């Protein structure tokens, strides 16, 4: 198994349809906590209570008391070098799409164009009754203006939610279909910061490998797919991916 940024650079340069799959680990380097890890948000809060569709529908005030401060938490956070490196790989045509489990919109802010957000995002608000949509900023403003802290739809009056997929809510079919389509077409999948234990995203590496594609993994922790990886990198994604870009530059200079 290869384990240097130069090996990953060569793998990406030889690919025809490389895709990147990212998880919470890429955003922790920007200061966003990983909800699932030790000491994370879900260790102190039951996700099925504060982050579920059931609570949103039956106890919207409780839901928004938890959810609203977490929207502010993301506002002051910027993309890190790993997000920027992924966007640069796409800009150079070495990556065709980015599939992310993250809801923070940092990939989009870094410049990624073909972005598939399988768990939704904080970028917009939606009414589940009439499907009215507003910006994330407008959603926060409505929550702040409401006496009970619950933003409501101006068209039908129903409580609104962010575009984040809640527990008990189906994943967006269009995003899942797009992710599967890219996995089927991929000859290389680069996984960055994902533990690869949450379905259905955890199934995507298998689709690539079963189709004859190659797998590269960059995470600090172990994953169930490490033994199938052609390139396995550890350490900080921002550091490693910057070195990948530098290796690509050097290879291009030397032909």
Order of alpha helices (4+ residues) and beta strands (2+ residues): alpha-beta-alpha-alpha-alpha-alpha-alpha-alpha-beta-alpha-beta-beta-beta-alpha-beta-alpha-beta-alpha-beta-beta-alpha
